[in-house]
Amino acid sequence: MSLPWSYATRLQRDLGRWRDQGWVTDAGHRAITTELAQRRSGPGLAGSLAVLGACLLGFSAMTFVASNWQAMSKLARLLILLVGMWSAYGGAALLFSRKLDVFGHAAVLTGVGIFGASIMLVAQMYHMEGNPPDAVLMWATGALLAGLAFRSNPALALAMLLVALWSGWEMQLTKGVHWGFLVGWGAVACAFLWTRWRPGLHLSAITLSFWIIALAQKLPGGPHHWMVVVIGFGIVALSVFGGDYFAEKLEGRIGAIAPTALTYGLALGFTGLLFMQFARHGALGRMLLFATITLALSVATIAFAWARDNRAALWVGYSVFAAEILLLYFVTLGTLLNTSLFFFVAGLIVIALSTVAYRLHARTIARIGGVS
């Protein structure tokens, strides 16, 4: 099982400090460092360059065929595309069999890129007309199947991005909600769960969050910012009260599900609250009411994140608190508070917040150290 890059880096830094303090022996430090190097995840320089090269090869296939389009027969065009795609997939299989996984993923991406070029160019060649986003859906389906066949997470990531592009294009054309996104999103998200790729969990959460925000905008009578708030904090409640279930059923496959869901749920809920305050010019009293709720929830989030040692949620709380203060300042400046009074009140709030955080941190250290 590979280790997340951020965790491995932090652990390696802590190991040096623990060795200097005598808590870890030199032999133990070497053994742990060796295992970290073997289990550390992340593409590395070779993998990053290979994926970049795959993207360039995909664009090369598109531009080569397009630039020589008139000089080639239809059969030659199809043969070039088919041979290029299946050669890439065959090369990927060979590379995976030789344990050259990073280059195998690059080859899969090359094949997926040529497949996408094939869809676009064949549609142009035979003057096919229809719904343009359907071509993107077909491309996303091919990327999903290739990702499943080769257990290629980069191909699955491309599939998720293509699903988002497909849905966004559909929304743009129809000016309404595109419910088909949930089907495509669910298929790719399940594939990420199957391959146990944690970055895919984050990509899935990000794309779903943007779709929920778009949903609130596109529903009749919208925008319904309150819906974003309800869904966001509903996810928070589910992650808090259903954390044990997630830990039992899913976390062995892809890591900590509940803390990740909690973080994205918080970000989504607070986004809805900010939209409710500042997206439209409303009554000052209504805005201040929601501002008070937002500030109170951000402080509660910071306290909760400190208690649960959830750094991502902690940063969400800090960021929302700072954003709310700044936005409130710019909106109310000259109508409610003068500059000096505003910053005086904000300073008192922040100092009080830092005091609470310090006490929570000291309490945590005491609990870990076994001090009553």
Summary of the structure (lengths in Angstrom):
residues: 372
radius of gyration: 25.5
end to end distance: 37.0
largest distance: 82.5
contacts: 1128
relative contact order: 0.05
helix: 83%
strand: 1%
